[in-house]
């Protein structure tokens, strides 16, 4: 299952983001649908760089991100927003890129740009939580620090898992 579907099919998560931003679930889902592909492209770009896959796997294994999927009510807390902003900085690289992602989604959906900027850190933590949960259920996380350091065969397997989870996030219909 890809990340877009994992997040959009999680009614509790979508509902919690909508509640935090005082919007309806349909609008929240539409906004997520337009912003998540930019986040997944950023993750793909990062894991294609030297050490990127190992860095992502380390963050997934030790970051505690799964809690955002298991307990979506945490998404609106200050610590979660701070975590989400840190993820955005790593995945997108700058606040300007984050603003552009929110601006593009606002143009596509007709939703308020400011609301979408507030949604981005929640979406980033939800994405990392979904990656973490999927990796853990596949029995892959925690193994990234094995004797091969996450490279070699294990790194290829984990990279393939991450690649499959990030695949197909260009849209949903």
N, C-alpha and C positions, 0 to 999 in steps of 0.2 A: 504494500500500500504506500502511495506517495504522501509526502508531508501535507500538501494542500488538502487532500481528502482526509487525512488523519485529523487535521485541525477543523476543517469545515464540517465534518461529520460528528464532531464532539459538541453536542448541543449545550452541555454545561459550560464548556469553555467559551463558545460563541456568546451564549447568554450572559456570562459573567463580564465579558468585555463590553457587551452592549450596555449592561447595567452600570458598569463603572463610568461609561461615557454618556449615560442618559440618552441612549438611542435604541431603536428597535433591532431585534436580532437579524432581520433581513438586511438592513442597511449595514450592520456590522459584518455580516457574512460577505456582502458585496464588496465592501472595502478590503476585507482580508483577501478576497479572491484577486483583487487588483494589486495588492502590495506584496503578498507572499512570493510571487515569482521573482521579484527584485532581490528579496532576501536569499532565496535559494540560489540565484545566480551568484550572489556575493559569496555564499558558502562554497559553491563549486569553484569559483575563482581562487578562493583561499586554499582549498585542499589540493589544487593543482600546483601550488607553489611548493618549493622545498620546505619540508617540515610542516606543511599545512595540515596534512591528514593526521599526523601524529599529534599536532596541537589540538585539532578538533576532537580527536578520540580522547585525549587527556582531559579536555574540558567536559566532554560528555560523561566520562567515567567518574570524575571527581567533583563536578559542579553542582550536583544536587538539583539539576534542572527538571527532572521527572516530576517533582512536586507540583510544578505549575500545571501539569496535565491531570495529575491525580487530585489536586485541590485547586481548581481554577479561581476560587475566591482569593487566593494569594496574589493574583495578577495585578490587582490595583494597589497593593501595599507599596510604600515608599522604597523598601529594600528591593522589591521585585522590579520596580521601574528603574532603579539604579542599575540593577543587573541587566535589564533589557537595554538600557542606554550603552552599557559597556559592550554588550553583544553587538549592537548596531555599529558602534565605533569600529569593532573588529571586522564585522562582515561587510559594512558599506564603506568604511574608511573615513568618512567625514560627516559633519552635521549638514553640510551643503547637499550631499547625496541623499541623506535622510529627508531633508526638506523637499528635494526634487521628487523622491518616491511618493511622499504624501501629496505633493502638488499634482503630480500626474494622476494619482488615484482620485483626487478631488475632481479633476477635470473629467475623468472617465465616469465617475459615479454621481457627480453633482452634490456630494457631501462636503461638509465644511472642512477646509484645509487644516484648521487648528485642531479639530477633533481627530483627524487622521494622523497628525503629528503626535498626538497623545496616545493613539492606538499603537503606533509602531513599536515602542519598547515592550508592550504587552504581547504583541505578535512575535517579536524576537524571542522572548522567553518561552512562549508557547511552541515556537519552532524548535528551539533547543530541547525543550521538554519532550516533544514528540520524537525527535531524533534519539534522545536518551532512552525513552521508553521502548522504542522499536529496537534499538541496539541491545538493550538489556533483555528484552524478550527473546531475541535471537541468540542470547548467550554470548554476545561478542564483547561487551564492555567489561573492563577489568582485565581482559586478556591483552589489551593493547600494550601493556608494559612487560610483555613476555620476553624471552631470551632474544628474540629477533628485534626487539625494540619497536614493534609495530610495523616494521618493514617486511620485506620478503613476502612469503606466502600469506602470513597472517595479515599483513598490511594490505595485500591484494584482496583478500577476502573482506576485510573491513571496508576498504575503499569501495569494493563492489556493492556492499550493503548500503553504504552512505549514498553511492551513486544511484542505486535503485530507488531509495527513499526520496531523493531529490529529483528524480526523473518525472517527467510528465506534469510539471507545475506551471506550464504556460497558460493554462486555462482549464475551465471545467464547465461542462455543459451537460 
